[in-house]
Amino acid sequence: MSDDYAIRVEHVTKAFRLRAGGTPTLKSAALEMLGKRSGARQFLALSDVDFAVKRGETLGIIGANGAGKSTLLALVSGTMAPTGGRIATQGALSSLLELGAGFHPDLTGRENVFLYGAVMGLSRKQMNERFDAIVDFAGIPDFIDQPVKHYSSGMYVRLGFAVAVQVNPDILLIDEVLAVGDADFQRKCIGKMDEFRRMGKTMLIISHDMKTIQSVSDRILLLDEGKTLGIGSPDRMVEQYQSLTVRKSVKSLAREWGTGEVKLTGAKFRNDRGEETDKFSFGKPLEAEVFYQADKRIENPVFGFAIAAENGTLIYGNNTQIEAFAVPFIEGSGRITLRIGELAMSQGTYLFSFSVHSADHKINYHRLDNLFPIRVAADKLFEGCCHMPCQWR
């Protein structure tokens, strides 16, 4: 591995065997170990994940619950082995992967601190030199000699993070440490991360706090269902993750139907700068290109659209017939463009539907209902979902 890189993850796959139902027996256990158990299934937690992290780089890892983030960090830390692929690291590695990981519940906080140091290859003298700083950072001097099984979740994380950073590793792995703890502790954690970055340390960080992970990461890796969706700048990857989250949240409302004589093959949304996006601002224009395919000549088709709230409630609808925009006929592939001069909706998620039907409304050639979510940001205050200009006198 090149000296420029601290971590290399090469085409890594991780599969877990899922137990079949029923009460396990000695025979079934033996068959399972041999991989011959009837009905045995595998769950692919990670599939062909491939990336590298340079020395001194902070890589954020984001994705929905179950995306494979914690499994990936466990593989990098060495607490799990990949099913396929290869992982290589350079330098001393410290990790805080889950609540209380590495702590023995019956040992005191003090004893666990020295145990962690020993595991990291540090002498008792070295840990003695760091001990006061660890206790000070954790902020639990009154409880350091109590068994950690009596600690609250916040105390666990405080001590775990304090030990992980004070052993001064070359590589630090952090899994959702900011999800537990008060605002003061979070500020201390972020300050320590900034200090590590200035020292040229390498960090891998998992967090659902998008604002924080954007601020501390040099790049972000986006995982979804065990696969890499992208790796790149924090702003771009967080934007992609938020779009993915919106699409998944409204998936149950989507519906497609029609006779099929015309097919709506997709739509692209653009903002006032001509950029393709699903994020818009109140009062700004929106442009949508709707693509279609007609296998035969269709006379006088009517194209329409509708906007619904996130729960599916219709807000507004319109079509080419209402606007007296004649489409004499369509044949083959083509596109039609919709422009909304000013979006009047309040802040939130909205669902676009598109349709094409006959002029007498008797034939629905194709309808894509609630299939295209957009997000609207608004700083104007009003009640309801749509703004109507008004005056008082």
DRENDO-1510 file (C-alpha; in Angstrom, 1 decimal, always signed):
<recs>
REC; n; res; u; v; w
REC; 1; MET; +0.0; +0.0; +0.0 .
REC; 2; SER; +1.3; +3.5; -0.9 .
REC; 3; ASP; +2.6; +5.6; +2.0 .
REC; 4; ASP; +0.1; +8.3; +0.9 .
REC; 5; TYR; -2.9; +6.2; +2.1 .
REC; 6; ALA; -3.9; +5.2; +5.6 .
REC; 7; ILE; -6.8; +2.9; +4.6 .
REC; 8; ARG; -7.6; +0.9; +1.5 .
REC; 9; VAL; -10.8; -1.0; +1.2 .
REC; 10; GLU; -10.7; -3.1; -2.0 .
REC; 11; HIS; -13.9; -4.7; -3.4 .
REC; 12; VAL; -15.0; -5.7; +0.1 .
REC; 13; THR; -18.1; -7.9; +0.6 .
REC; 14; LYS; -19.6; -9.0; +3.9 .
REC; 15; ALA; -22.3; -11.7; +4.2 .
REC; 16; PHE; -24.0; -13.0; +7.3 .
REC; 17; ARG; -25.8; -16.3; +7.4 .
REC; 18; LEU; -29.4; -16.1; +8.6 .
REC; 19; ARG; -30.6; -18.8; +10.9 .
REC; 20; ALA; -33.6; -20.8; +9.8 .
REC; 21; GLY; -36.7; -20.9; +12.1 .
REC; 22; GLY; -37.3; -23.5; +14.7 .
REC; 23; THR; -35.5; -24.8; +17.7 .
REC; 24; PRO; -31.8; -25.5; +16.9 .
REC; 25; THR; -30.5; -29.0; +17.4 .
REC; 26; LEU; -27.0; -30.5; +17.5 .
REC; 27; LYS; -27.5; -31.9; +14.0 .
REC; 28; SER; -28.8; -28.6; +12.6 .
REC; 29; ALA; -25.9; -26.7; +14.1 .
REC; 30; ALA; -23.4; -29.1; +12.5 .
REC; 31; LEU; -25.0; -28.8; +9.1 .
REC; 32; GLU; -25.1; -25.0; +9.5 .
REC; 33; MET; -21.3; -25.0; +10.2 .
REC; 34; LEU; -20.8; -27.1; +7.1 .
REC; 35; GLY; -23.0; -24.7; +5.1 .
REC; 36; LYS; -25.4; -27.5; +4.3 .
REC; 37; ARG; -28.4; -26.6; +6.3 .
REC; 38; SER; -31.7; -26.7; +4.3 .
REC; 39; GLY; -33.2; -23.3; +3.8 .
REC; 40; ALA; -30.1; -21.4; +5.0 .
REC; 41; ARG; -30.0; -17.8; +3.7 .
REC; 42; GLN; -27.4; -15.2; +3.5 .
REC; 43; PHE; -27.7; -11.5; +4.1 .
REC; 44; LEU; -25.3; -9.3; +2.2 .
REC; 45; ALA; -24.5; -6.4; +4.5 .
REC; 46; LEU; -21.8; -5.0; +2.1 .
REC; 47; SER; -21.3; -5.6; -1.6 .
REC; 48; ASP; -18.2; -4.6; -3.6 .
REC; 49; VAL; -17.3; -1.6; -1.5 .
REC; 50; ASP; -14.1; +0.0; -2.8 .
REC; 51; PHE; -12.4; +3.2; -1.6 .
REC; 52; ALA; -9.2; +4.6; -0.2 .
REC; 53; VAL; -8.5; +7.2; +2.5 .
REC; 54; LYS; -5.3; +9.4; +2.4 .
REC; 55; ARG; -3.2; +10.1; +5.4 .
REC; 56; GLY; -4.7; +13.0; +7.3 .
REC; 57; GLU; -8.1; +12.8; +5.6 .
REC; 58; THR; -11.4; +12.7; +7.4 .
REC; 59; LEU; -14.0; +10.6; +5.6 .
REC; 60; GLY; -17.6; +10.8; +6.7 .
REC; 61; ILE; -19.8; +7.8; +6.1 .
REC; 62; ILE; -23.6; +8.3; +5.8 .
REC; 63; GLY; -26.6; +6.3; +4.9 .
REC; 64; ALA; -29.9; +5.0; +6.3 .
REC; 65; ASN; -30.1; +2.5; +9.1 .
REC; 66; GLY; -29.1; -0.8; +7.8 .
REC; 67; ALA; -27.0; +0.6; +5.0 .
REC; 68; GLY; -23.8; -1.1; +6.2 .
REC; 69; LYS; -22.0; +1.8; +7.9 .
REC; 70; SER; -21.2; +0.1; +11.2 .
REC; 71; THR; -20.3; -3.2; +9.5 .
REC; 72; LEU; -17.8; -1.3; +7.4 .
REC; 73; LEU; -16.2; +0.3; +10.4 .
REC; 74; ALA; -16.0; -3.0; +12.2 .
REC; 75; LEU; -14.3; -4.5; +9.2 .
REC; 76; VAL; -11.7; -1.7; +9.0 .
REC; 77; SER; -11.1; -2.0; +12.8 .
REC; 78; GLY; -10.4; -5.7; +12.4 .
REC; 79; THR; -13.2; -6.8; +14.8 .
REC; 80; MET; -14.9; -8.6; +11.8 .
REC; 81; ALA; -13.4; -10.2; +8.8 .
REC; 82; PRO; -14.7; -9.6; +5.2 .
REC; 83; THR; -16.3; -12.4; +3.3 .
REC; 84; GLY; -14.5; -11.2; +0.2 .
REC; 85; GLY; -12.1; -8.4; -0.8 .
REC; 86; ARG; -9.2; -6.9; +1.2 .
REC; 87; ILE; -8.7; -4.2; +3.8 .
REC; 88; ALA; -5.3; -2.7; +4.6 .
REC; 89; THR; -4.5; +0.0; +7.2 .
REC; 90; GLN; -1.2; +1.8; +8.1 .
REC; 91; GLY; -0.6; +3.1; +11.6 .
REC; 92; ALA; -2.0; +2.6; +15.1 .
REC; 93; LEU; -5.8; +2.4; +15.0 .
REC; 94; SER; -8.3; +3.4; +17.8 .
REC; 95; SER; -12.0; +3.0; +17.5 .
REC; 96; LEU; -15.3; +3.9; +19.3 .
REC; 97; LEU; -17.7; +1.7; +17.4 .
REC; 98; GLU; -20.6; +1.2; +19.7 .
REC; 99; LEU; -21.7; +2.0; +23.2 .
REC; 100; GLY; -19.2; +0.5; +25.7 .
REC; 101; ALA; -17.3; -1.5; +23.1 .
REC; 102; GLY; -14.1; -2.8; +24.6 .
REC; 103; PHE; -15.2; -2.1; +28.2 .
REC; 104; HIS; -15.7; -4.9; +30.7 .
REC; 105; PRO; -18.9; -4.1; +32.6 .
REC; 106; ASP; -17.7; -5.5; +36.0 .
REC; 107; LEU; -14.5; -3.4; +35.9 .
REC; 108; THR; -14.3; +0.2; +37.0 .
REC; 109; GLY; -13.8; +3.1; +34.7 .
REC; 110; ARG; -10.2; +3.4; +35.9 .
REC; 111; GLU; -9.5; -0.3; +35.3 .
REC; 112; ASN; -11.1; -0.1; +31.8 .
REC; 113; VAL; -9.0; +2.9; +30.9 .
REC; 114; PHE; -5.8; +0.9; +31.6 .
REC; 115; LEU; -7.1; -2.2; +30.0 .
REC; 116; TYR; -7.8; -0.3; +26.8 .
REC; 117; GLY; -4.3; +1.2; +26.9 .
REC; 118; ALA; -2.8; -2.2; +27.2 .
REC; 119; VAL; -4.8; -3.5; +24.2 .
REC; 120; MET; -3.4; -0.5; +22.3 .
REC; 121; GLY; +0.1; -1.5; +23.2 .
REC; 122; LEU; +0.7; +1.4; +25.7 .
REC; 123; SER; +2.5; +0.9; +29.0 .
REC; 124; ARG; +1.0; +1.6; +32.4 .
REC; 125; LYS; +3.3; +4.5; +32.7 .
REC; 126; GLN; +2.1; +6.0; +29.4 .
REC; 127; MET; -1.5; +5.6; +30.5 .
REC; 128; ASN; -0.7; +7.1; +33.9 .
REC; 129; GLU; +0.5; +10.2; +32.0 .
REC; 130; ARG; -2.7; +10.4; +30.0 .
REC; 131; PHE; -5.1; +9.4; +32.8 .
REC; 132; ASP; -5.9; +12.8; +34.2 .
REC; 133; ALA; -6.6; +14.2; +30.7 .
REC; 134; ILE; -8.9; +11.2; +30.0 .
REC; 135; VAL; -11.0; +11.8; +33.2 .
REC; 136; ASP; -11.1; +15.5; +32.6 .
REC; 137; PHE; -12.4; +15.1; +29.0 .
REC; 138; ALA; -14.9; +12.5; +30.1 .
REC; 139; GLY; -16.1; +14.8; +32.9 .
REC; 140; ILE; -16.9; +11.9; +35.3 .
REC; 141; PRO; -14.3; +12.2; +38.1 .
REC; 142; ASP; -16.9; +11.1; +40.7 .
REC; 143; PHE; -17.6; +7.9; +38.9 .
REC; 144; ILE; -14.2; +6.8; +37.6 .
REC; 145; ASP; -13.9; +4.2; +40.3 .
REC; 146; GLN; -17.4; +2.7; +39.9 .
REC; 147; PRO; -18.1; -0.3; +37.7 .
REC; 148; VAL; -19.0; +0.8; +34.2 .
REC; 149; LYS; -22.1; -1.4; +34.2 .
REC; 150; HIS; -23.6; +1.3; +36.4 .
REC; 151; TYR; -22.8; +4.1; +33.9 .
REC; 152; SER; -25.4; +5.9; +31.9 .
REC; 153; SER; -25.2; +5.8; +28.1 .
REC; 154; GLY; -23.8; +9.3; +28.1 .
REC; 155; MET; -21.1; +8.4; +30.6 .
REC; 156; TYR; -20.1; +5.3; +28.6 .
REC; 157; VAL; -19.6; +7.4; +25.4 .
REC; 158; ARG; -17.8; +10.2; +27.3 .
REC; 159; LEU; -15.3; +7.8; +28.7 .
REC; 160; GLY; -15.0; +5.7; +25.5 .
REC; 161; PHE; -14.3; +8.8; +23.3 .
REC; 162; ALA; -11.9; +10.2; +25.9 .
REC; 163; VAL; -9.8; +7.0; +25.9 .
REC; 164; ALA; -10.0; +6.6; +22.1 .
REC; 165; VAL; -8.5; +10.0; +21.4 .
REC; 166; GLN; -6.0; +10.2; +24.3 .
REC; 167; VAL; -4.1; +7.1; +23.2 .
REC; 168; ASN; -3.1; +9.3; +20.3 .
REC; 169; PRO; -3.8; +6.9; +17.3 .
REC; 170; ASP; -2.8; +7.5; +13.7 .
REC; 171; ILE; -6.3; +6.4; +12.6 .
REC; 172; LEU; -9.5; +7.0; +14.6 .
REC; 173; LEU; -12.8; +5.3; +13.8 .
REC; 174; ILE; -16.0; +6.9; +15.3 .
REC; 175; ASP; -19.5; +5.5; +15.1 .
REC; 176; GLU; -22.3; +7.9; +16.1 .
REC; 177; VAL; -20.5; +9.3; +19.1 .
REC; 178; LEU; -22.4; +12.6; +18.8 .
REC; 179; ALA; -25.8; +10.9; +19.1 .
REC; 180; VAL; -25.3; +10.5; +22.8 .
REC; 181; GLY; -24.2; +13.4; +25.1 .
REC; 182; ASP; -25.1; +17.0; +25.7 .
REC; 183; ALA; -24.3; +20.1; +23.7 .
REC; 184; ASP; -21.1; +20.8; +25.7 .
REC; 185; PHE; -19.8; +17.2; +25.2 .
REC; 186; GLN; -20.5; +17.5; +21.5 .
REC; 187; ARG; -18.6; +20.7; +21.3 .
REC; 188; LYS; -15.6; +19.1; +23.0 .
REC; 189; CYS; -15.8; +16.2; +20.6 .
REC; 190; ILE; -15.8; +18.4; +17.5 .
REC; 191; GLY; -13.0; +20.4; +19.0 .
REC; 192; LYS; -10.9; +17.3; +19.4 .
REC; 193; MET; -11.7; +16.2; +15.9 .
REC; 194; ASP; -10.5; +19.5; +14.6 .
REC; 195; GLU; -7.3; +19.1; +16.6 .
REC; 196; PHE; -6.8; +15.6; +15.1 .
REC; 197; ARG; -7.2; +17.1; +11.6 .
REC; 198; ARG; -4.6; +19.7; +12.3 .
REC; 199; MET; -2.2; +17.0; +13.6 .
REC; 200; GLY; -2.6; +15.1; +10.3 .
REC; 201; LYS; -4.6; +12.1; +11.8 .
REC; 202; THR; -6.9; +10.0; +9.7 .
REC; 203; MET; -10.5; +9.7; +10.7 .
REC; 204; LEU; -13.6; +7.7; +9.6 .
REC; 205; ILE; -16.8; +9.0; +11.1 .
REC; 206; ILE; -20.4; +7.8; +11.0 .
REC; 207; SER; -23.1; +10.2; +11.9 .
REC; 208; HIS; -26.8; +11.0; +11.2 .
REC; 209; ASP; -26.1; +14.6; +12.0 .
REC; 210; MET; -25.7; +16.0; +8.5 .
REC; 211; LYS; -24.6; +19.5; +9.6 .
REC; 212; THR; -21.8; +18.1; +11.8 .
REC; 213; ILE; -20.5; +15.5; +9.4 .
REC; 214; GLN; -20.4; +18.1; +6.6 .
REC; 215; SER; -18.3; +20.4; +8.8 .
REC; 216; VAL; -15.8; +17.8; +9.9 .
REC; 217; SER; -15.4; +15.7; +6.7 .
REC; 218; ASP; -13.0; +16.2; +3.8 .
REC; 219; ARG; -15.1; +13.8; +1.7 .
REC; 220; ILE; -18.2; +11.7; +2.4 .
REC; 221; LEU; -19.0; +8.1; +1.4 .
REC; 222; LEU; -22.7; +7.3; +0.8 .
REC; 223; LEU; -23.9; +3.8; +1.4 .
REC; 224; ASP; -27.3; +2.3; +0.6 .
REC; 225; GLU; -28.3; -1.3; +1.3 .
REC; 226; GLY; -24.6; -2.3; +1.4 .
REC; 227; LYS; -23.6; -0.6; -1.8 .
REC; 228; THR; -21.6; +2.5; -2.5 .
REC; 229; LEU; -23.8; +5.2; -4.1 .
REC; 230; GLY; -21.0; +7.7; -4.3 .
REC; 231; ILE; -18.0; +9.3; -2.7 .
REC; 232; GLY; -17.2; +13.0; -3.0 .
REC; 233; SER; -17.6; +16.5; -1.5 .
REC; 234; PRO; -19.6; +16.8; +1.7 .
REC; 235; ASP; -22.2; +19.2; +0.3 .
REC; 236; ARG; -22.8; +17.0; -2.8 .
REC; 237; MET; -23.1; +13.7; -1.0 .
REC; 238; VAL; -25.4; +15.1; +1.8 .
REC; 239; GLU; -27.6; +16.5; -0.9 .
REC; 240; GLN; -27.7; +13.1; -2.7 .
REC; 241; TYR; -28.5; +11.4; +0.6 .
REC; 242; GLN; -31.3; +13.8; +1.4 .
REC; 243; SER; -32.8; +13.3; -2.1 .
REC; 244; LEU; -32.6; +9.5; -1.6 .
REC; 245; THR; -34.3; +9.8; +1.8 .
REC; 246; VAL; -37.2; +11.8; +0.4 .
REC; 247; ARG; -37.7; +9.3; -2.5 .
REC; 248; LYS; -37.8; +6.4; -0.1 .
REC; 249; SER; -40.2; +8.1; +2.3 .
REC; 250; VAL; -42.8; +8.7; -0.3 .
REC; 251; LYS; -42.4; +5.5; -2.3 .
REC; 252; SER; -45.6; +4.0; -0.9 .
REC; 253; LEU; -47.7; +6.8; -2.5 .
REC; 254; ALA; -46.3; +6.3; -6.0 .
REC; 255; ARG; -48.6; +4.7; -8.6 .
REC; 256; GLU; -48.3; +4.1; -12.4 .
REC; 257; TRP; -51.2; +3.2; -14.7 .
REC; 258; GLY; -52.7; +3.7; -18.1 .
REC; 259; THR; -53.4; +2.0; -21.4 .
REC; 260; GLY; -49.8; +2.3; -22.5 .
REC; 261; GLU; -50.4; +3.8; -26.0 .
REC; 262; VAL; -48.2; +6.6; -24.8 .
REC; 263; LYS; -45.5; +6.1; -22.2 .
REC; 264; LEU; -44.1; +8.9; -20.0 .
REC; 265; THR; -40.5; +7.7; -19.8 .
REC; 266; GLY; -39.2; +10.2; -17.2 .
REC; 267; ALA; -38.9; +13.8; -16.0 .
REC; 268; LYS; -36.0; +16.2; -15.2 .
REC; 269; PHE; -36.4; +19.2; -12.9 .
REC; 270; ARG; -34.3; +22.3; -13.2 .
REC; 271; ASN; -34.0; +25.5; -11.1 .
REC; 272; ASP; -33.7; +29.1; -12.2 .
REC; 273; ARG; -30.0; +28.5; -13.0 .
REC; 274; GLY; -30.7; +25.6; -15.3 .
REC; 275; GLU; -29.3; +23.1; -12.9 .
REC; 276; GLU; -30.9; +19.7; -12.6 .
REC; 277; THR; -32.1; +19.2; -9.0 .
REC; 278; ASP; -34.9; +18.3; -6.7 .
REC; 279; LYS; -34.3; +21.2; -4.4 .
REC; 280; PHE; -36.1; +24.6; -5.0 .
REC; 281; SER; -36.8; +27.9; -3.2 .
REC; 282; PHE; -40.0; +29.7; -2.5 .
REC; 283; GLY; -40.7; +32.4; -5.1 .
REC; 284; LYS; -38.3; +30.9; -7.6 .
REC; 285; PRO; -39.2; +29.2; -10.9 .
REC; 286; LEU; -39.2; +25.5; -11.6 .
REC; 287; GLU; -38.9; +23.9; -15.0 .
REC; 288; ALA; -39.7; +20.3; -15.7 .
REC; 289; GLU; -39.0; +18.3; -18.9 .
REC; 290; VAL; -41.3; +15.4; -19.3 .
REC; 291; PHE; -40.2; +12.7; -21.8 .
REC; 292; TYR; -42.6; +10.5; -23.7 .
REC; 293; GLN; -42.7; +7.6; -26.2 .
REC; 294; ALA; -45.7; +7.1; -28.6 .
REC; 295; ASP; -45.5; +4.0; -30.7 .
REC; 296; LYS; -48.3; +5.3; -33.0 .
REC; 297; ARG; -49.7; +8.7; -33.9 .
REC; 298; ILE; -51.9; +10.1; -31.1 .
REC; 299; GLU; -54.1; +13.0; -32.0 .
REC; 300; ASN; -54.7; +15.9; -29.7 .
REC; 301; PRO; -53.1; +14.5; -26.5 .
REC; 302; VAL; -53.4; +16.4; -23.3 .
REC; 303; PHE; -50.5; +16.6; -20.9 .
REC; 304; GLY; -51.1; +17.4; -17.3 .
REC; 305; PHE; -49.4; +17.7; -13.9 .
REC; 306; ALA; -50.4; +17.8; -10.3 .
REC; 307; ILE; -48.6; +18.7; -7.0 .
REC; 308; ALA; -49.5; +17.0; -3.8 .
REC; 309; ALA; -48.3; +17.4; -0.2 .
REC; 310; GLU; -46.1; +14.8; +1.4 .
REC; 311; ASN; -49.1; +12.9; +2.6 .
REC; 312; GLY; -50.6; +12.7; -0.9 .
REC; 313; THR; -53.2; +15.5; -0.5 .
REC; 314; LEU; -53.7; +17.3; -3.8 .
REC; 315; ILE; -52.6; +21.0; -3.8 .
REC; 316; TYR; -52.8; +22.0; -7.4 .
REC; 317; GLY; -53.3; +20.6; -10.9 .
REC; 318; ASN; -53.2; +21.8; -14.4 .
REC; 319; ASN; -52.9; +20.7; -18.0 .
REC; 320; THR; -52.3; +21.8; -21.6 .
REC; 321; GLN; -56.0; +21.9; -22.3 .
REC; 322; ILE; -56.8; +24.2; -19.4 .
REC; 323; GLU; -54.0; +26.5; -20.5 .
REC; 324; ALA; -55.2; +26.4; -24.2 .
REC; 325; PHE; -51.8; +25.0; -25.3 .
REC; 326; ALA; -52.6; +22.8; -28.3 .
REC; 327; VAL; -50.6; +19.6; -29.0 .
REC; 328; PRO; -51.9; +18.6; -32.5 .
REC; 329; PHE; -50.4; +15.1; -32.3 .
REC; 330; ILE; -47.4; +13.1; -31.0 .
REC; 331; GLU; -45.5; +10.2; -32.5 .
REC; 332; GLY; -42.3; +8.5; -31.6 .
REC; 333; SER; -40.1; +9.9; -28.8 .
REC; 334; GLY; -40.3; +13.5; -27.6 .
REC; 335; ARG; -40.6; +15.8; -24.7 .
REC; 336; ILE; -42.8; +18.6; -23.4 .
REC; 337; THR; -41.6; +21.3; -21.0 .
REC; 338; LEU; -43.6; +22.7; -18.0 .
REC; 339; ARG; -42.5; +26.0; -16.4 .
REC; 340; ILE; -43.9; +27.3; -13.1 .
REC; 341; GLY; -42.9; +31.0; -12.8 .
REC; 342; GLU; -42.9; +31.2; -9.0 .
REC; 343; LEU; -43.3; +28.4; -6.5 .
REC; 344; ALA; -45.8; +29.5; -3.9 .
REC; 345; MET; -45.5; +26.5; -1.5 .
REC; 346; SER; -44.3; +26.6; +2.1 .
REC; 347; GLN; -41.2; +24.7; +3.2 .
REC; 348; GLY; -41.5; +21.0; +2.8 .
REC; 349; THR; -41.6; +18.0; +0.5 .
REC; 350; TYR; -44.0; +17.9; -2.4 .
REC; 351; LEU; -44.9; +15.2; -4.9 .
REC; 352; PHE; -45.3; +15.8; -8.7 .
REC; 353; SER; -47.5; +13.7; -10.9 .
REC; 354; PHE; -47.6; +13.7; -14.7 .
REC; 355; SER; -50.2; +12.4; -17.1 .
REC; 356; VAL; -51.1; +12.2; -20.7 .
REC; 357; HIS; -54.7; +11.5; -21.8 .
REC; 358; SER; -57.2; +12.0; -24.6 .
REC; 359; ALA; -58.8; +15.3; -25.2 .
REC; 360; ASP; -62.2; +13.9; -24.1 .
REC; 361; HIS; -60.7; +12.5; -20.9 .
REC; 362; LYS; -61.9; +9.0; -21.7 .
REC; 363; ILE; -58.5; +7.4; -22.3 .
REC; 364; ASN; -55.7; +7.7; -19.8 .
REC; 365; TYR; -52.7; +6.8; -21.9 .
REC; 366; HIS; -50.2; +6.9; -19.0 .
REC; 367; ARG; -50.2; +8.4; -15.5 .
REC; 368; LEU; -47.2; +8.7; -13.1 .
REC; 369; ASP; -48.8; +9.6; -9.7 .
REC; 370; ASN; -46.7; +11.0; -6.9 .
REC; 371; LEU; -43.5; +9.6; -8.5 .
REC; 372; PHE; -41.4; +12.7; -8.5 .
REC; 373; PRO; -40.6; +14.3; -5.0 .
REC; 374; ILE; -39.1; +17.8; -4.8 .
REC; 375; ARG; -38.0; +19.8; -1.7 .
REC; 376; VAL; -38.9; +23.4; -1.2 .
REC; 377; ALA; -37.0; +25.8; +1.1 .
REC; 378; ALA; -38.9; +28.9; +2.2 .
REC; 379; ASP; -38.1; +31.8; +4.6 .
REC; 380; LYS; -41.5; +33.4; +4.2 .
REC; 381; LEU; -43.8; +32.9; +7.1 .
REC; 382; PHE; -47.5; +32.0; +6.5 .
REC; 383; GLU; -50.1; +29.4; +7.5 .
REC; 384; GLY; -50.9; +26.5; +5.2 .
REC; 385; CYS; -49.1; +25.1; +2.3 .
REC; 386; CYS; -49.5; +27.8; -0.4 .
REC; 387; HIS; -48.9; +31.5; -0.3 .
REC; 388; MET; -51.5; +34.0; -1.6 .
REC; 389; PRO; -50.4; +37.6; -2.0 .
REC; 390; CYS; -52.7; +39.8; +0.1 .
REC; 391; GLN; -52.9; +43.2; +1.7 .
REC; 392; TRP; -54.6; +44.6; +4.9 .
REC; 393; ARG; -56.1; +48.1; +5.1 .
</recs>
